[in-house]
Amino acid sequence: MRQVRAENAAKAYLCPECHSTIPAGVPHVVAWPHTPPIGATSGLDYRRHFHDSCWQRRR
């Protein structure tokens, strides 16, 4: 998991928690599984972008 600062948020993403768009320029969280799924070489292929508030609710 890592924080993306506003100046580094260059694209819009769909938050998997609330299904709303995270517009470009909005700080947010990127998270991926620590252990990749079976058959995958990296968990980074499964990273997802969350609103900060959506990520906090999950924890």
PDB file as gemmi writes it, atoms N, CA and C in Angstrom:
CRYST1    1.000    1.000    1.000  90.00  90.00  90.00 P 1                      
ATOM      1  N   MET A   1       0.841  -1.162   0.000  1.00  0.00           N  
ATOM      2  CA  MET A   1       0.000   0.000   0.000  1.00  0.00           C  
ATOM      3  C   MET A   1       0.890   1.229   0.000  1.00  0.00           C  
ATOM      4  N   ARG A   2       0.467   2.244  -0.748  1.00  0.00           N  
ATOM      5  CA  ARG A   2       1.199   3.503  -0.702  1.00  0.00           C  
ATOM      6  C   ARG A   2       0.252   4.652  -0.981  1.00  0.00           C  
ATOM      7  N   GLN A   3       0.628   5.811  -0.482  1.00  0.00           N  
ATOM      8  CA  GLN A   3      -0.121   7.040  -0.710  1.00  0.00           C  
ATOM      9  C   GLN A   3       0.324   7.667  -2.025  1.00  0.00           C  
ATOM     10  N   VAL A   4      -0.619   8.163  -2.793  1.00  0.00           N  
ATOM     11  CA  VAL A   4      -0.310   8.909  -4.011  1.00  0.00           C  
ATOM     12  C   VAL A   4      -0.656  10.368  -3.729  1.00  0.00           C  
ATOM     13  N   ARG A   5       0.331  11.233  -3.860  1.00  0.00           N  
ATOM     14  CA  ARG A   5       0.116  12.661  -3.631  1.00  0.00           C  
ATOM     15  C   ARG A   5      -0.613  13.273  -4.816  1.00  0.00           C  
ATOM     16  N   ALA A   6      -1.279  14.381  -4.579  1.00  0.00           N  
ATOM     17  CA  ALA A   6      -2.085  15.040  -5.614  1.00  0.00           C  
ATOM     18  C   ALA A   6      -1.273  15.331  -6.865  1.00  0.00           C  
ATOM     19  N   GLU A   7      -0.058  15.813  -6.695  1.00  0.00           N  
ATOM     20  CA  GLU A   7       0.754  16.169  -7.868  1.00  0.00           C  
ATOM     21  C   GLU A   7       1.225  14.949  -8.659  1.00  0.00           C  
ATOM     22  N   ASN A   8       1.124  13.769  -8.071  1.00  0.00           N  
ATOM     23  CA  ASN A   8       1.513  12.532  -8.762  1.00  0.00           C  
ATOM     24  C   ASN A   8       0.313  11.738  -9.276  1.00  0.00           C  
ATOM     25  N   ALA A   9      -0.876  12.211  -8.998  1.00  0.00           N  
ATOM     26  CA  ALA A   9      -2.103  11.523  -9.434  1.00  0.00           C  
ATOM     27  C   ALA A   9      -2.468  12.031 -10.830  1.00  0.00           C  
ATOM     28  N   ALA A  10      -1.890  11.416 -11.836  1.00  0.00           N  
ATOM     29  CA  ALA A  10      -2.008  11.910 -13.209  1.00  0.00           C  
ATOM     30  C   ALA A  10      -3.226  11.384 -13.957  1.00  0.00           C  
ATOM     31  N   LYS A  11      -3.840  10.305 -13.474  1.00  0.00           N  
ATOM     32  CA  LYS A  11      -4.966   9.682 -14.175  1.00  0.00           C  
ATOM     33  C   LYS A  11      -6.159   9.550 -13.243  1.00  0.00           C  
ATOM     34  N   ALA A  12      -7.317   9.353 -13.825  1.00  0.00           N  
ATOM     35  CA  ALA A  12      -8.516   9.043 -13.047  1.00  0.00           C  
ATOM     36  C   ALA A  12      -8.606   7.528 -12.877  1.00  0.00           C  
ATOM     37  N   TYR A  13      -9.113   7.094 -11.732  1.00  0.00           N  
ATOM     38  CA  TYR A  13      -9.282   5.674 -11.442  1.00  0.00           C  
ATOM     39  C   TYR A  13     -10.665   5.445 -10.845  1.00  0.00           C  
ATOM     40  N   LEU A  14     -11.132   4.224 -10.900  1.00  0.00           N  
ATOM     41  CA  LEU A  14     -12.397   3.852 -10.285  1.00  0.00           C  
ATOM     42  C   LEU A  14     -12.104   3.176  -8.953  1.00  0.00           C  
ATOM     43  N   CYS A  15     -12.639   3.722  -7.881  1.00  0.00           N  
ATOM     44  CA  CYS A  15     -12.444   3.150  -6.549  1.00  0.00           C  
ATOM     45  C   CYS A  15     -13.273   1.872  -6.433  1.00  0.00           C  
ATOM     46  N   PRO A  16     -12.658   0.739  -6.096  1.00  0.00           N  
ATOM     47  CA  PRO A  16     -13.402  -0.524  -6.002  1.00  0.00           C  
ATOM     48  C   PRO A  16     -14.307  -0.600  -4.775  1.00  0.00           C  
ATOM     49  N   GLU A  17     -14.135   0.309  -3.843  1.00  0.00           N  
ATOM     50  CA  GLU A  17     -14.942   0.279  -2.626  1.00  0.00           C  
ATOM     51  C   GLU A  17     -16.287   0.979  -2.829  1.00  0.00           C  
ATOM     52  N   CYS A  18     -16.274   2.195  -3.386  1.00  0.00           N  
ATOM     53  CA  CYS A  18     -17.508   2.970  -3.546  1.00  0.00           C  
ATOM     54  C   CYS A  18     -17.963   3.060  -5.006  1.00  0.00           C  
ATOM     55  N   HIS A  19     -17.132   2.567  -5.919  1.00  0.00           N  
ATOM     56  CA  HIS A  19     -17.434   2.556  -7.354  1.00  0.00           C  
ATOM     57  C   HIS A  19     -17.583   3.958  -7.940  1.00  0.00           C  
ATOM     58  N   SER A  20     -16.930   4.935  -7.310  1.00  0.00           N  
ATOM     59  CA  SER A  20     -16.903   6.305  -7.815  1.00  0.00           C  
ATOM     60  C   SER A  20     -15.521   6.604  -8.376  1.00  0.00           C  
ATOM     61  N   THR A  21     -15.465   7.583  -9.251  1.00  0.00           N  
ATOM     62  CA  THR A  21     -14.199   7.963  -9.869  1.00  0.00           C  
ATOM     63  C   THR A  21     -13.326   8.747  -8.893  1.00  0.00           C  
ATOM     64  N   ILE A  22     -12.048   8.456  -8.922  1.00  0.00           N  
ATOM     65  CA  ILE A  22     -11.040   9.264  -8.242  1.00  0.00           C  
ATOM     66  C   ILE A  22     -10.440  10.127  -9.351  1.00  0.00           C  
ATOM     67  N   PRO A  23     -10.769  11.407  -9.402  1.00  0.00           N  
ATOM     68  CA  PRO A  23     -10.275  12.243 -10.504  1.00  0.00           C  
ATOM     69  C   PRO A  23      -8.756  12.426 -10.455  1.00  0.00           C  
ATOM     70  N   ALA A  24      -8.182  12.732 -11.592  1.00  0.00           N  
ATOM     71  CA  ALA A  24      -6.759  13.079 -11.635  1.00  0.00           C  
ATOM     72  C   ALA A  24      -6.537  14.283 -10.726  1.00  0.00           C  
ATOM     73  N   GLY A  25      -5.404  14.306 -10.052  1.00  0.00           N  
ATOM     74  CA  GLY A  25      -5.076  15.414  -9.170  1.00  0.00           C  
ATOM     75  C   GLY A  25      -5.579  15.267  -7.751  1.00  0.00           C  
ATOM     76  N   VAL A  26      -6.229  14.141  -7.444  1.00  0.00           N  
ATOM     77  CA  VAL A  26      -6.750  13.905  -6.089  1.00  0.00           C  
ATOM     78  C   VAL A  26      -5.861  12.877  -5.397  1.00  0.00           C  
ATOM     79  N   PRO A  27      -5.359  13.197  -4.195  1.00  0.00           N  
ATOM     80  CA  PRO A  27      -4.550  12.201  -3.472  1.00  0.00           C  
ATOM     81  C   PRO A  27      -5.400  10.980  -3.133  1.00  0.00           C  
ATOM     82  N   HIS A  28      -4.761   9.813  -3.138  1.00  0.00           N  
ATOM     83  CA  HIS A  28      -5.476   8.570  -2.852  1.00  0.00           C  
ATOM     84  C   HIS A  28      -4.493   7.482  -2.447  1.00  0.00           C  
ATOM     85  N   VAL A  29      -5.005   6.283  -2.213  1.00  0.00           N  
ATOM     86  CA  VAL A  29      -4.201   5.132  -1.783  1.00  0.00           C  
ATOM     87  C   VAL A  29      -4.174   4.095  -2.897  1.00  0.00           C  
ATOM     88  N   VAL A  30      -3.001   3.508  -3.111  1.00  0.00           N  
ATOM     89  CA  VAL A  30      -2.871   2.360  -4.014  1.00  0.00           C  
ATOM     90  C   VAL A  30      -2.512   1.160  -3.147  1.00  0.00           C  
ATOM     91  N   ALA A  31      -3.266   0.092  -3.302  1.00  0.00           N  
ATOM     92  CA  ALA A  31      -3.036  -1.116  -2.504  1.00  0.00           C  
ATOM     93  C   ALA A  31      -2.976  -2.327  -3.415  1.00  0.00           C  
ATOM     94  N   TRP A  32      -2.193  -3.327  -2.996  1.00  0.00           N  
ATOM     95  CA  TRP A  32      -2.075  -4.581  -3.742  1.00  0.00           C  
ATOM     96  C   TRP A  32      -1.820  -5.691  -2.748  1.00  0.00           C  
ATOM     97  N   PRO A  33      -2.138  -6.922  -3.114  1.00  0.00           N  
ATOM     98  CA  PRO A  33      -1.949  -8.032  -2.167  1.00  0.00           C  
ATOM     99  C   PRO A  33      -0.470  -8.297  -1.899  1.00  0.00           C  
ATOM    100  N   HIS A  34      -0.177  -8.604  -0.650  1.00  0.00           N  
ATOM    101  CA  HIS A  34       1.200  -8.930  -0.264  1.00  0.00           C  
ATOM    102  C   HIS A  34       1.644 -10.237  -0.926  1.00  0.00           C  
ATOM    103  N   THR A  35       0.740 -11.199  -0.961  1.00  0.00           N  
ATOM    104  CA  THR A  35       1.001 -12.483  -1.603  1.00  0.00           C  
ATOM    105  C   THR A  35       0.213 -12.526  -2.905  1.00  0.00           C  
ATOM    106  N   PRO A  36       0.885 -12.713  -4.037  1.00  0.00           N  
ATOM    107  CA  PRO A  36       0.153 -12.739  -5.305  1.00  0.00           C  
ATOM    108  C   PRO A  36      -0.762 -13.950  -5.399  1.00  0.00           C  
ATOM    109  N   PRO A  37      -1.868 -13.808  -6.131  1.00  0.00           N  
ATOM    110  CA  PRO A  37      -2.751 -14.952  -6.346  1.00  0.00           C  
ATOM    111  C   PRO A  37      -2.017 -16.090  -7.066  1.00  0.00           C  
ATOM    112  N   ILE A  38      -2.528 -17.279  -6.948  1.00  0.00           N  
ATOM    113  CA  ILE A  38      -1.919 -18.444  -7.595  1.00  0.00           C  
ATOM    114  C   ILE A  38      -1.819 -18.188  -9.099  1.00  0.00           C  
ATOM    115  N   GLY A  39      -0.664 -18.437  -9.644  1.00  0.00           N  
ATOM    116  CA  GLY A  39      -0.433 -18.248 -11.071  1.00  0.00           C  
ATOM    117  C   GLY A  39       0.087 -16.872 -11.430  1.00  0.00           C  
ATOM    118  N   ALA A  40       0.060 -15.942 -10.492  1.00  0.00           N  
ATOM    119  CA  ALA A  40       0.563 -14.587 -10.752  1.00  0.00           C  
ATOM    120  C   ALA A  40       1.996 -14.480 -10.255  1.00  0.00           C  
ATOM    121  N   THR A  41       2.789 -13.690 -10.934  1.00  0.00           N  
ATOM    122  CA  THR A  41       4.180 -13.518 -10.520  1.00  0.00           C  
ATOM    123  C   THR A  41       4.361 -12.355  -9.562  1.00  0.00           C  
ATOM    124  N   SER A  42       3.377 -11.439  -9.515  1.00  0.00           N  
ATOM    125  CA  SER A  42       3.490 -10.275  -8.652  1.00  0.00           C  
ATOM    126  C   SER A  42       2.114  -9.803  -8.225  1.00  0.00           C  
ATOM    127  N   GLY A  43       2.033  -9.332  -6.999  1.00  0.00           N  
ATOM    128  CA  GLY A  43       0.791  -8.738  -6.530  1.00  0.00           C  
ATOM    129  C   GLY A  43       0.529  -7.385  -7.164  1.00  0.00           C  
ATOM    130  N   LEU A  44       1.573  -6.761  -7.728  1.00  0.00           N  
ATOM    131  CA  LEU A  44       1.412  -5.448  -8.361  1.00  0.00           C  
ATOM    132  C   LEU A  44       0.445  -5.483  -9.534  1.00  0.00           C  
ATOM    133  N   ASP A  45       0.299  -6.637 -10.160  1.00  0.00           N  
ATOM    134  CA  ASP A  45      -0.660  -6.762 -11.251  1.00  0.00           C  
ATOM    135  C   ASP A  45      -2.101  -6.612 -10.749  1.00  0.00           C  
ATOM    136  N   TYR A  46      -2.300  -6.706  -9.454  1.00  0.00           N  
ATOM    137  CA  TYR A  46      -3.629  -6.656  -8.847  1.00  0.00           C  
ATOM    138  C   TYR A  46      -3.824  -5.404  -7.998  1.00  0.00           C  
ATOM    139  N   ARG A  47      -3.032  -4.376  -8.230  1.00  0.00           N  
ATOM    140  CA  ARG A  47      -3.161  -3.145  -7.440  1.00  0.00           C  
ATOM    141  C   ARG A  47      -4.462  -2.430  -7.790  1.00  0.00           C  
ATOM    142  N   ARG A  48      -4.997  -1.760  -6.773  1.00  0.00           N  
ATOM    143  CA  ARG A  48      -6.254  -1.030  -6.906  1.00  0.00           C  
ATOM    144  C   ARG A  48      -6.086   0.343  -6.258  1.00  0.00           C  
ATOM    145  N   HIS A  49      -6.810   1.315  -6.764  1.00  0.00           N  
ATOM    146  CA  HIS A  49      -6.747   2.691  -6.283  1.00  0.00           C  
ATOM    147  C   HIS A  49      -8.010   2.997  -5.488  1.00  0.00           C  
ATOM    148  N   PHE A  50      -7.835   3.480  -4.251  1.00  0.00           N  
ATOM    149  CA  PHE A  50      -8.940   3.762  -3.343  1.00  0.00           C  
ATOM    150  C   PHE A  50      -8.920   5.224  -2.917  1.00  0.00           C  
ATOM    151  N   HIS A  51     -10.115   5.808  -2.713  1.00  0.00           N  
ATOM    152  CA  HIS A  51     -10.173   7.094  -2.022  1.00  0.00           C  
ATOM    153  C   HIS A  51      -9.573   6.873  -0.629  1.00  0.00           C  
ATOM    154  N   ASP A  52      -8.946   7.891  -0.071  1.00  0.00           N  
ATOM    155  CA  ASP A  52      -8.392   7.760   1.280  1.00  0.00           C  
ATOM    156  C   ASP A  52      -9.471   7.322   2.273  1.00  0.00           C  
ATOM    157  N   SER A  53     -10.645   7.941   2.195  1.00  0.00           N  
ATOM    158  CA  SER A  53     -11.722   7.623   3.142  1.00  0.00           C  
ATOM    159  C   SER A  53     -12.235   6.189   2.946  1.00  0.00           C  
ATOM    160  N   CYS A  54     -12.313   5.734   1.717  1.00  0.00           N  
ATOM    161  CA  CYS A  54     -12.748   4.350   1.458  1.00  0.00           C  
ATOM    162  C   CYS A  54     -11.731   3.361   2.019  1.00  0.00           C  
ATOM    163  N   TRP A  55     -10.458   3.657   1.863  1.00  0.00           N  
ATOM    164  CA  TRP A  55      -9.415   2.774   2.389  1.00  0.00           C  
ATOM    165  C   TRP A  55      -9.489   2.721   3.917  1.00  0.00           C  
ATOM    166  N   GLN A  56      -9.699   3.856   4.562  1.00  0.00           N  
ATOM    167  CA  GLN A  56      -9.783   3.894   6.025  1.00  0.00           C  
ATOM    168  C   GLN A  56     -10.972   3.070   6.526  1.00  0.00           C  
ATOM    169  N   ARG A  57     -12.093   3.121   5.825  1.00  0.00           N  
ATOM    170  CA  ARG A  57     -13.265   2.334   6.231  1.00  0.00           C  
ATOM    171  C   ARG A  57     -12.989   0.829   6.159  1.00  0.00           C  
ATOM    172  N   ARG A  58     -12.142   0.413   5.227  1.00  0.00           N  
ATOM    173  CA  ARG A  58     -11.826  -1.023   5.085  1.00  0.00           C  
ATOM    174  C   ARG A  58     -11.009  -1.535   6.249  1.00  0.00           C  
ATOM    175  N   ARG A  59     -10.249  -0.695   6.881  1.00  0.00           N  
ATOM    176  CA  ARG A  59      -9.316  -1.130   7.911  1.00  0.00           C  
ATOM    177  C   ARG A  59      -9.967  -1.311   9.210  1.00  0.00           C  
TER     178      ARG A  59                                                      
END                                                                             
